Amino acid sequence: MTAAPTPPKPGWTPHAWRARPSAQQPEWPDWGELDAVLAELARLPPLVFAGEARTLTESLALAADGRAFLLQAGDCAESFGAFSANAIRDKLKIILQMSVVLTYGAGVPTIKVGRIAGQFAKPRSSPIETRDGVTLPSFRGDMVNDIAFEAEARRPDPQRLLRGYHQAAATLNLWRAFTKGGFADLSRVHAWNQEFVTASPEGRRYEDLANEIERALRFMSACGIDLDAELQLHQVDAYTSHEALLLGYEEALTRQDSLTGDWYDCSAHLLWIGDRTRQLDGAHVEFLSGVKNPIGVKLGPTSDPDEVAALCERLDPDRRPGRLALITRMGKDLVADRLPPLLTKVSEAGHPVVWACDPMHGNTFSHASGHKTRHFDDVMAELRDFFAACADIGVRPGGMHIELTGEDVTECLGGTEAVLDADLEQRYQTMCDPRLNARQSLDLAFQAAELLRS
């Protein structure tokens, strides 16, 4: 049995993690330059605010109790090169569409959290990559180095941290404008359907649902309800999240809230710890134990029930609903066996966590073409077994964590309008892991809504 470290003392500071072993950190060639960049980041304005993170925690408390559902979705890794207003808009479109499907189909609010405005760094299985006898540092995301397989490109560059901050700020500016400035108005439910989705079976099914929503709105108006006064119909709350991987960057953007005195990591509303960095005595757990944001932890098939319970005690000793989300990523062949002991142990320990399923990462395989891919059927198989395991143990399924894009890519196989093996190379654009396209994402939302209803 793994013993939990003692909870953080009241004197926790944002730099306390530096005394712990830190996994997945780049080997910066110039530590002086890194320190100067981090000092500059510490002087810049926060990207999000403590009050927003508290509101998200309150919403996630509903998901832990089965009265809401978390949809966390977006790119595997954001790109400096593919940054545009259209890309942000299209990503939000598909998240809004999926939210409508889930909310209308399952009858509970959908909490919308994007993997956006900060998902620039990626953990790697090896710090180096070798091609044709040449060995270079691995690509760790645009916030660290460049994907080009060249010595200078793969050199970690601290200036990229500043570029990541400024792109995150610009992304958040558009994200807030779209969600609060009329684009997310429910009267635009038809307008969110992209052209290439509208003609698909999923798109036509969505159009039928949109017609039902329109009729419901007209009915409420005819009954004398002032729809213009109902703010929830005209704007949405949509939050940001990323893996808190580069701890120097996260520390630099951590601020003490003037209202409560608590520390918040103001780089995003929700931060998560990856499956490779969730060591109980490690730097990532130490850092996130002290900030008051809602926190996620990725749990792969090697997760031990006692260790997971110890992580819950370390990150949420006060058992605050909405504080902690456990995001399982087992793979379709292992989830039915590996998940129930975790559900049981955490429930018996009394931790009010949000149980969410990441059905993407455990189902990645190498295609004959050389591309990494996933099959839609495998993704759905893990999601179904996740719901089944929750039902068997008596735990509320609280959400799902999906890698997707609003663009018409061909990166994952299958779906109702199937991406075939021969299609894979046509529009394979991801920087790292394969994403569902908009049609596949809608298909998944409809099937997830049916699972929620049952």
C-alpha positions as CSV (number, residue, x, y, z in Angstrom):
1,M,0.0,0.0,0.0
2,T,1.3,3.4,-1.0
3,A,1.4,6.0,1.8
4,A,0.3,9.5,1.0
5,P,2.8,12.3,1.7
6,T,1.7,14.8,4.3
7,P,-0.7,17.5,3.0
8,P,0.9,20.9,2.0
9,K,1.6,23.2,4.9
10,P,-0.2,26.6,5.2
11,G,3.1,28.2,4.1
12,W,2.9,26.7,0.6
13,T,4.5,28.9,-2.0
14,P,4.4,28.7,-5.9
15,H,8.1,27.8,-5.9
16,A,7.8,24.9,-3.4
17,W,7.8,22.4,-6.3
18,R,11.5,23.2,-7.0
19,A,12.5,21.0,-4.0
20,R,10.9,18.0,-5.6
21,P,11.9,15.7,-8.5
22,S,10.4,17.2,-11.7
23,A,9.6,15.0,-14.7
24,Q,9.2,16.0,-18.3
25,Q,11.0,19.3,-18.0
26,P,13.1,20.5,-21.0
27,E,16.9,20.8,-20.8
28,W,17.1,24.5,-21.4
29,P,20.5,25.4,-22.8
30,D,20.7,28.8,-21.2
31,W,19.2,28.9,-17.7
32,G,20.0,32.6,-17.3
33,E,17.8,33.4,-20.3
34,L,15.1,31.1,-18.9
35,D,15.1,33.0,-15.6
36,A,14.8,36.3,-17.4
37,V,11.8,35.1,-19.4
38,L,10.1,33.7,-16.3
39,A,10.6,37.1,-14.5
40,E,9.0,38.9,-17.5
41,L,6.1,36.5,-17.4
42,A,5.6,37.1,-13.7
43,R,5.2,40.8,-14.5
44,L,2.5,40.3,-17.2
45,P,-1.2,40.3,-16.5
46,P,-3.0,37.0,-15.5
47,L,-4.7,35.2,-18.4
48,V,-7.7,34.2,-16.3
49,F,-9.1,35.4,-12.9
50,A,-9.6,33.7,-9.6
51,G,-13.4,34.3,-9.6
52,E,-13.7,32.5,-12.9
53,A,-11.9,29.4,-11.6
54,R,-14.2,29.5,-8.5
55,T,-17.2,29.5,-10.7
56,L,-15.9,26.5,-12.7
57,T,-15.3,24.7,-9.4
58,E,-19.0,25.3,-8.4
59,S,-20.1,23.9,-11.8
60,L,-17.9,20.9,-11.5
61,A,-19.4,20.2,-8.1
62,L,-22.7,19.6,-10.0
63,A,-21.0,17.2,-12.3
64,A,-19.6,15.2,-9.4
65,D,-23.2,14.9,-8.2
66,G,-24.6,13.9,-11.6
67,R,-26.4,17.2,-12.1
68,A,-24.1,18.4,-14.9
69,F,-21.7,16.9,-17.5
70,L,-18.2,18.0,-18.3
71,L,-17.2,18.3,-22.0
72,Q,-13.4,19.0,-22.1
73,A,-12.3,19.1,-25.7
74,G,-9.8,20.6,-28.2
75,D,-6.5,20.1,-29.9
76,C,-3.9,17.6,-28.8
77,A,-1.3,20.4,-29.0
78,E,-1.9,23.9,-30.1
79,S,0.3,25.3,-32.9
80,F,2.0,28.7,-33.4
81,G,1.7,28.2,-37.1
82,A,-2.0,27.2,-37.3
83,F,-3.2,30.1,-35.2
84,S,-6.2,31.9,-36.7
85,A,-9.6,33.4,-35.7
86,N,-11.3,30.9,-38.0
87,A,-9.7,27.9,-36.3
88,I,-10.8,29.2,-32.8
89,R,-14.3,29.9,-34.1
90,D,-14.6,26.4,-35.7
91,K,-13.4,24.7,-32.6
92,L,-15.9,26.6,-30.5
93,K,-18.6,25.7,-33.0
94,I,-18.2,22.0,-32.6
95,I,-18.0,22.3,-28.8
96,L,-21.3,24.3,-28.8
97,Q,-22.9,21.7,-31.1
98,M,-21.8,18.8,-28.9
99,S,-23.0,20.7,-25.8
100,V,-26.4,21.2,-27.3
101,V,-26.7,17.5,-28.2
102,L,-25.6,16.5,-24.7
103,T,-27.8,19.0,-22.8
104,Y,-30.9,18.4,-24.9
105,G,-30.5,14.7,-25.1
106,A,-29.5,14.0,-21.5
107,G,-31.3,16.9,-19.7
108,V,-28.4,18.2,-17.7
109,P,-26.2,21.3,-18.2
110,T,-23.0,20.8,-20.1
111,I,-19.8,22.4,-18.7
112,K,-17.7,23.5,-21.6
113,V,-13.9,23.5,-21.1
114,G,-11.6,23.8,-24.1
115,R,-8.1,22.4,-24.4
116,I,-7.1,25.8,-25.6
117,A,-5.2,29.0,-24.9
118,G,-2.2,27.2,-23.3
119,Q,-2.0,23.6,-24.6
120,F,1.4,24.2,-26.2
121,A,3.6,21.6,-24.4
122,K,3.6,17.8,-24.6
123,P,5.2,15.1,-22.5
124,R,7.3,12.6,-24.4
125,S,8.1,8.9,-23.9
126,S,11.8,9.7,-24.7
127,P,13.8,12.9,-24.4
128,I,15.5,12.2,-27.8
129,E,14.5,11.2,-31.3
130,T,16.7,9.4,-33.8
131,R,16.2,9.4,-37.6
132,D,18.6,7.9,-40.1
133,G,21.3,7.8,-37.5
134,V,20.8,11.4,-36.4
135,T,19.8,12.0,-32.8
136,L,18.1,15.2,-31.7
137,P,16.0,16.4,-28.7
138,S,12.3,15.3,-29.0
139,F,9.7,17.8,-30.1
140,R,8.0,19.0,-26.8
141,G,5.4,21.3,-28.3
142,D,5.7,24.8,-29.8
143,M,6.2,26.4,-26.4
144,V,9.6,24.6,-26.1
145,N,11.0,23.9,-29.6
146,D,10.0,23.4,-33.2
147,I,8.7,20.3,-34.9
148,A,11.3,20.5,-37.8
149,F,13.9,17.7,-37.4
150,E,16.9,20.1,-37.4
151,A,19.4,20.8,-34.6
152,E,18.6,24.5,-34.3
153,A,14.8,23.9,-34.5
154,R,14.9,21.3,-31.7
155,R,16.9,23.5,-29.4
156,P,14.6,24.5,-26.5
157,D,14.1,28.2,-26.6
158,P,12.8,30.1,-23.5
159,Q,11.5,32.9,-25.8
160,R,8.8,30.5,-26.9
161,L,7.3,30.7,-23.5
162,L,6.6,34.4,-24.1
163,R,5.2,33.7,-27.5
164,G,2.9,31.0,-26.0
165,Y,1.6,33.5,-23.4
166,H,0.8,36.2,-26.0
167,Q,-0.9,33.7,-28.3
168,A,-2.9,32.4,-25.3
169,A,-4.0,36.0,-24.5
170,A,-5.1,36.6,-28.1
171,T,-7.0,33.3,-28.1
172,L,-8.7,34.1,-24.9
173,N,-9.7,37.5,-26.2
174,L,-11.5,35.8,-29.2
175,W,-12.8,32.9,-27.0
176,R,-14.5,35.4,-24.7
177,A,-15.8,37.6,-27.6
178,F,-17.4,34.5,-29.2
179,T,-19.0,33.2,-26.1
180,K,-20.3,36.5,-24.7
181,G,-20.7,38.6,-27.8
182,G,-23.7,36.9,-29.6
183,F,-22.0,34.1,-31.5
184,A,-23.1,31.5,-28.8
185,D,-26.7,32.8,-28.8
186,L,-29.0,29.8,-28.9
187,S,-31.0,31.4,-31.7
188,R,-27.9,30.7,-33.8
189,V,-28.2,26.9,-33.2
190,H,-28.5,26.3,-37.0
191,A,-25.6,28.6,-37.9
192,W,-23.1,26.5,-35.9
193,N,-23.5,23.6,-38.4
194,Q,-20.4,23.8,-40.7
195,E,-21.0,23.2,-44.4
196,F,-19.1,20.0,-44.5
197,V,-21.1,18.7,-41.5
198,T,-24.5,19.7,-42.7
199,A,-24.5,17.2,-45.5
200,S,-23.5,14.3,-43.3
201,P,-25.9,12.0,-41.4
202,E,-24.7,13.5,-38.1
203,G,-25.3,17.0,-39.5
204,R,-28.8,16.2,-40.6
205,R,-29.5,14.6,-37.2
206,Y,-28.2,17.8,-35.6
207,E,-30.5,19.9,-37.8
208,D,-33.5,18.0,-36.7
209,L,-32.5,18.7,-33.1
210,A,-32.0,22.4,-33.9
211,N,-35.5,22.5,-35.3
212,E,-36.9,21.1,-32.1
213,I,-35.0,23.7,-30.1
214,E,-36.4,26.5,-32.3
215,R,-39.9,25.2,-31.8
216,A,-39.4,25.1,-28.0
217,L,-38.1,28.7,-28.0
218,R,-41.1,29.8,-30.1
219,F,-43.5,28.0,-27.6
220,M,-41.9,29.7,-24.6
221,S,-42.2,33.1,-26.3
222,A,-45.8,32.4,-27.1
223,C,-46.4,31.6,-23.5
224,G,-45.2,35.1,-22.6
225,I,-41.7,34.3,-21.4
226,D,-39.3,37.2,-22.2
227,L,-36.5,35.3,-24.0
228,D,-34.4,38.4,-24.4
229,A,-34.2,38.7,-20.6
230,E,-32.8,35.2,-20.2
231,L,-29.1,35.7,-20.4
232,Q,-28.4,31.9,-20.5
233,L,-30.0,31.8,-23.9
234,H,-27.7,34.4,-25.4
235,Q,-24.2,33.7,-24.0
236,V,-22.3,30.7,-22.5
237,D,-19.6,30.2,-20.0
238,A,-16.7,28.4,-21.7
239,Y,-13.5,27.8,-19.8
240,T,-9.9,27.0,-20.7
241,S,-7.6,24.2,-19.7
242,H,-4.2,22.6,-20.4
243,E,-1.7,20.2,-18.9
244,A,0.4,22.0,-16.3
245,L,3.6,20.5,-17.7
246,L,6.1,23.4,-17.8
247,L,6.3,24.2,-14.1
248,G,8.4,27.4,-14.5
249,Y,5.7,28.9,-16.8
250,E,2.9,27.8,-14.4
251,E,4.7,29.3,-11.4
252,A,5.3,32.6,-13.2
253,L,1.5,33.0,-13.9
254,T,0.4,32.1,-10.3
255,R,-1.1,34.9,-8.4
256,Q,-2.5,35.5,-4.9
257,D,-6.2,36.4,-5.0
258,S,-6.8,39.7,-3.3
259,L,-10.2,38.7,-2.1
260,T,-9.4,35.3,-0.4
261,G,-5.6,35.3,-0.1
262,D,-5.6,31.9,-1.9
263,W,-3.1,31.1,-4.7
264,Y,-4.5,30.5,-8.3
265,D,-2.6,29.4,-11.4
266,C,-3.9,32.1,-13.7
267,S,-2.7,30.5,-16.9
268,A,-6.0,28.6,-17.3
269,H,-9.2,27.9,-15.4
270,L,-8.5,24.2,-15.0
271,L,-5.1,22.5,-15.0
272,W,-4.4,18.8,-15.2
273,I,-1.5,16.5,-14.2
274,G,-0.6,13.9,-16.9
275,D,-0.3,10.2,-16.5
276,R,3.5,10.5,-16.7
277,T,3.8,13.3,-14.1
278,R,1.4,12.2,-11.3
279,Q,4.1,10.9,-8.9
280,L,3.0,11.5,-5.3
281,D,6.3,13.0,-4.3
282,G,6.9,14.8,-7.6
283,A,7.0,18.4,-8.5
284,H,3.7,18.5,-10.4
285,V,1.6,17.2,-7.6
286,E,3.4,19.5,-5.1
287,F,2.7,22.5,-7.3
288,L,-1.0,21.8,-8.0
289,S,-1.7,20.8,-4.4
290,G,-1.3,24.5,-3.4
291,V,-3.3,26.3,-6.1
292,K,-7.1,26.6,-5.7
293,N,-8.1,26.0,-9.4
294,P,-10.0,22.9,-10.2
295,I,-7.5,20.2,-11.0
296,G,-7.6,17.1,-13.2
297,V,-5.4,14.0,-13.0
298,K,-5.0,11.6,-15.9
299,L,-5.1,7.9,-14.9
300,G,-3.7,5.3,-17.2
301,P,-3.9,1.5,-17.0
302,T,-1.0,1.3,-14.5
303,S,-2.9,3.3,-11.9
304,D,-3.0,1.7,-8.5
305,P,-6.1,2.1,-6.4
306,D,-4.2,3.0,-3.2
307,E,-2.0,5.4,-5.1
308,V,-5.0,7.1,-6.6
309,A,-6.7,7.5,-3.2
310,A,-3.4,8.9,-1.9
311,L,-3.4,11.4,-4.8
312,C,-6.9,12.5,-4.0
313,E,-5.9,13.0,-0.3
314,R,-2.9,15.0,-1.4
315,L,-4.7,17.2,-3.9
316,D,-8.0,17.6,-2.1
317,P,-7.7,16.7,1.6
318,D,-10.8,18.8,2.4
319,R,-12.9,16.8,0.0
320,R,-14.4,19.9,-1.8
321,P,-16.8,19.0,-4.5
322,G,-15.6,20.3,-7.9
323,R,-12.0,20.6,-6.9
324,L,-10.8,17.3,-8.4
325,A,-11.5,15.5,-11.7
326,L,-10.1,12.0,-12.3
327,I,-9.7,11.5,-16.1
328,T,-9.3,7.8,-17.0
329,R,-7.5,6.8,-20.1
330,M,-7.3,3.0,-20.0
331,G,-7.8,1.8,-23.6
332,K,-10.8,-0.2,-24.7
333,D,-9.3,-3.6,-23.8
334,L,-8.4,-2.7,-20.2
335,V,-11.1,-0.3,-18.9
336,A,-13.6,-2.9,-17.8
337,D,-10.9,-4.6,-15.7
338,R,-8.8,-1.7,-14.5
339,L,-11.4,1.0,-13.8
340,P,-13.8,-0.6,-11.2
341,P,-11.1,-1.0,-8.5
342,L,-10.3,2.8,-8.8
343,L,-14.0,3.8,-8.7
344,T,-14.5,1.6,-5.6
345,K,-11.4,2.8,-3.7
346,V,-12.0,6.5,-4.2
347,S,-15.7,6.2,-3.4
348,E,-15.0,4.3,-0.2
349,A,-12.5,7.1,0.8
350,G,-15.3,9.6,0.4
351,H,-13.7,11.8,-2.3
352,P,-16.4,13.7,-4.3
353,V,-14.5,13.7,-7.6
354,V,-15.7,14.2,-11.1
355,W,-15.1,10.9,-13.0
356,A,-14.4,11.7,-16.6
357,C,-13.3,9.4,-19.5
358,D,-10.6,10.2,-22.0
359,P,-11.3,7.5,-24.6
360,M,-8.7,8.8,-27.0
361,H,-5.2,8.3,-25.6
362,G,-5.4,4.6,-24.7
363,N,-6.6,3.7,-28.2
364,T,-3.8,5.1,-30.4
365,F,-2.0,2.9,-32.8
366,S,0.4,3.1,-35.7
367,H,-1.1,2.8,-39.1
368,A,0.6,1.1,-42.0
369,S,1.0,4.5,-43.6
370,G,3.3,5.5,-40.6
371,H,0.7,7.9,-39.1
372,K,-0.6,7.5,-35.6
373,T,-4.4,7.1,-35.6
374,R,-7.4,6.0,-33.6
375,H,-10.5,4.2,-34.6
376,F,-13.9,5.7,-33.8
377,D,-15.3,2.3,-32.8
378,D,-12.5,1.9,-30.2
379,V,-13.1,5.3,-28.8
380,M,-16.8,4.5,-28.4
381,A,-16.1,1.1,-26.9
382,E,-14.0,2.6,-24.1
383,L,-16.7,5.3,-23.5
384,R,-19.4,2.6,-23.2
385,D,-17.3,0.5,-20.8
386,F,-16.6,3.6,-18.7
387,F,-20.3,4.3,-18.3
388,A,-21.0,0.6,-17.6
389,A,-18.3,0.5,-14.9
390,C,-19.7,3.7,-13.3
391,A,-23.2,2.1,-13.3
392,D,-22.0,-1.1,-11.7
393,I,-20.2,0.6,-8.9
394,G,-22.9,3.3,-8.4
395,V,-20.7,6.2,-9.3
396,R,-21.9,9.2,-11.4
397,P,-20.2,9.4,-14.9
398,G,-19.2,13.1,-14.8
399,G,-17.6,13.9,-18.2
400,M,-15.5,13.1,-21.1
401,H,-12.1,14.5,-22.4
402,I,-11.9,14.5,-26.2
403,E,-9.2,15.5,-28.7
404,L,-11.0,17.1,-31.7
405,T,-10.9,19.9,-34.2
406,G,-13.6,21.8,-36.1
407,E,-11.6,21.3,-39.3
408,D,-12.3,18.7,-41.9
409,V,-9.3,16.5,-41.1
410,T,-8.8,12.7,-41.7
411,E,-6.8,11.7,-38.7
412,C,-9.1,9.1,-36.9
413,L,-10.6,6.2,-38.8
414,G,-14.3,5.3,-38.8
415,G,-17.4,7.1,-37.8
416,T,-20.9,7.0,-39.4
417,E,-19.5,8.6,-42.5
418,A,-16.3,6.6,-42.2
419,V,-12.8,7.8,-42.7
420,L,-11.2,4.8,-44.4
421,D,-7.6,3.6,-44.4
422,A,-7.1,5.2,-47.9
423,D,-8.4,8.5,-46.6
424,L,-5.9,8.9,-43.7
425,E,-3.2,10.8,-45.6
426,Q,-5.6,13.2,-47.4
427,R,-5.9,15.8,-44.6
428,Y,-3.6,14.6,-41.7
429,Q,-2.7,17.9,-40.1
430,T,-2.1,17.3,-36.4
431,M,1.2,18.2,-34.7
432,C,1.0,15.3,-32.4
433,D,-1.9,13.0,-31.8
434,P,-4.9,12.3,-34.1
435,R,-8.1,14.2,-33.5
436,L,-11.8,13.5,-34.3
437,N,-13.2,15.8,-37.0
438,A,-16.5,17.6,-36.6
439,R,-18.6,14.8,-38.1
440,Q,-17.0,12.2,-35.8
441,S,-17.3,14.6,-32.8
442,L,-21.1,15.0,-33.4
443,D,-21.5,11.3,-33.8
444,L,-19.8,10.8,-30.5
445,A,-22.0,13.4,-28.8
446,F,-25.2,11.8,-29.9
447,Q,-24.0,8.4,-28.7
448,A,-22.8,9.8,-25.4
449,A,-26.1,11.5,-24.8
450,E,-27.8,8.2,-25.2
451,L,-25.4,6.7,-22.6
452,L,-26.3,9.5,-20.2
453,R,-30.0,9.0,-20.7
454,S,-29.7,5.4,-19.8
